[in-house]
Amino acid sequence: MSEKNERCKTEKVKFSIGAKLTLIVFFILTVSLGFIIAMVSLLDRSDLRISAEENNLETNRRLVTEAELILVNIRSNSRVLLQTINAMGPETNIARETVDYFFNENPQAAALFFVIPGKGEQVLINKQFFSSRVVVEDLAFSFFENQRSTLERAARGETLLANAAPHFSYPCLALFFSWQSGEGGGVLFSSETLNSIFGSGKSLSYMINTNGDILAHSNFSLVRSGTNIRNEDFIRYILNSTERNSQRLVESDSSFLQVYKSPVRNGVFYSVCENIKQVYESARQRILPLLKKAAGFIPALDIRDNTGEGKKNRHFVAFAKLNITGAGVISTTGYDRVFEGVTAATRRNIYLAIAVVSISIIFIWFFSKTISNPLKNLACAANKIENGVFDLEFKPKRNDEIGVLTSGFGKMCSALQVFGRFSNREAAVKTMRGEIKYGGFPKYATVLFSDIDGFIAKLENFTKIFHDEAYSKIVRWLNSYLAGMNDCVEKANGVVDRFSGSEVMAHWGTVCTAGSPRKDAFNCVKAALMMRKALYFMNKERKADDPADPLIKMGCGINSGIVTAGQLGGDKRVDYTIFGDHVNLASDIEALAGSVDADILISEDTWRLVGDKFLTEEMPSAIIKDKPMRIFAVINFKGESKGPHTMAEVRELLR
């Protein structure tokens, strides 16, 4: 369609093609990419869970093996030493040499306590151990003194493990065992090695005894303080369980499931961290109460202190009970930590999916413009056609279906232009819109008939002069006149009903109306004056002696009244027209124009409607259908300074 016709007002579309294509692409991409991301994440999580559980179990098995090896070795070596001392006597040189050898080979051993039948209680001290660690030796005596009940249980055949760190403020464990029938003993040894192996790896691992005391942990402060975690739900389950080893997913807010990382307590980094922590705590204490107060006005809003209170985390917890002492080794791996890689990958995939969807939407949006814009232009053209505008130019620029549709629109407009020239355009358009129904209706109309004076004589003159060429010259001459008259009628909002030879029939207040019979009548007379003016300028350009383009003098008859308006015809052809006595009267008045030497005559009914708007002169009464009729000649608009003001001036103007 040409550029001048591209912009027009059409009905607003709720969902444009561009919006629909965008929504469809958005839905397809979102669903497909979301499904792929979800499936990949689900499969990766499944694999990672299996791998994490296996690694956690393997870590737990390794720690159990190492812990049992340490405990078994220290117990075995201690038993050998005690058996040797018992056999040789504690005061012999061999016994003393054996003790020295034992402490040299077992530097982690701090002291041994045992009872020799008949010789009483004996305590062997590793002086090197206490001196190198700046620990008072007397603490060993007081420790064993406090462990009487444990020694008695060991004498009855139990092997027990106790935490001695709270007593010495140093990582120490005490292993109590029976070394001969009815006699118990205990060895105090450093747990540094155990703490080191329990502090390695990504998992949090620690060891507890049957009482729930923490014996080995990467965070020595828990060991030194003698922390007991027996009341923790998952610890209670482990202690009471008959299973030797197992693994389960535990949901708990316990700090003993969190991997402990001790900060560096010196240097610039620690100072900065402490300052940040203080600023954060200060801000949280000030802002949090305000948020909670504001949340009170919004029931659905839940503001919680971000301290972890009430927050439960999930962890893979593997445990195994040692064959010696019954102590348990626990290994935990954070559920979220296992999947943090998958979570990060999923997050990146989501960002990538958003980018892909966004780029696709932008691409589809611009692509849809190549479809929607031509369709909008065609919709604009259809709207103009609906309003009776058929002279539209279409220039197809595409070879697809839209190009074919554009070409079809162009052919349709060409056909409608021809159709509009052969029929009553206004009536056809209104019928197409459904504004004119089939059937006849009464209308108060003003009817105009116009004809060329002496038309038959002029035709005969054409034939005499031009012979066979007369017909084409007549049509050319007549079309020029009728085109000018038609323009005047349409400019005055009238409807040309038909052309009959040189006769023009037009009416107002039928197909369309100005709002009242008075306004319609005014427009009709106005059209007649415009026809006079147009004919005047046509004649002015003609040569008086040109037989191919002779001067034209017209006569107009106008009448107002009730007429019958409707569609006449059959299924294959129909025409909108009017008929009735008032139509016939307008035709009869037009026939009188030549006899009274006036070009525009109106009936008394029309004069009563608009006589105050025009300069008129009453003509002699005419007998029409045996009735006398008052006839008025129209001179000009009332109050118009230009143009004629009397009938004499009109007659002079039209000569």
Secondary structure, DSSP 8 states (H G I E B T S, - for coil): --GGGT-------SS-HHHHHHHHHHHHHHHHHHHHHHHHHHHHHHHHHHHHHHHHHHHHHHHHHHHHHHHHHHHHHHHHHHHHHHHH-TTSHHHHHHHHHHHHH-TTEEEEEEEETTTEEEEEE-HHHHHHTT--THHHHHHHHHTHHHHHHHHTT--EEEE-HHHHTS-EEEEEEEEETTEEEEEEEE-HHHHHHHT-SSSEEEEE-TT-BEEE-SSHHHHHTT-B-TTSHHHHHHHH---SEEEEEEEE--GGGS-------SHHHHHHHHHHHHHHHHHHHHHHHHHHHHHTT-TT-----TT-TT--EEEEEEEEE-TTTT-EEEEEEEHHHHTHHHHHHHHHHHHHHHHHHHHHHHHHHHHHHHHHHHHHHHHHHHHHHHTT----------SSHHHHHHHHHHHHHHHHHHHHHHS-HHHHHHHHHT-S-SSEEEEEEEEEEEEETTHHHHHHHHHHHHGGGHHHHHHHHHHHHHHHHHHHHHHTT-EEEEEETTEEEEEESSSS-SSSHHHHHHHHHHHHHHHHHHHHHHHHHS-TT-TTS----EEEEEEEEEEEEEEEE-SS-EEEEEESHHHHHHHHHHHTHHHHT-SEEEEHHHHHHHGGGEEEEEEEEEEETTEEEEEEEEEEETT--SS-SSHHHHHHHT-
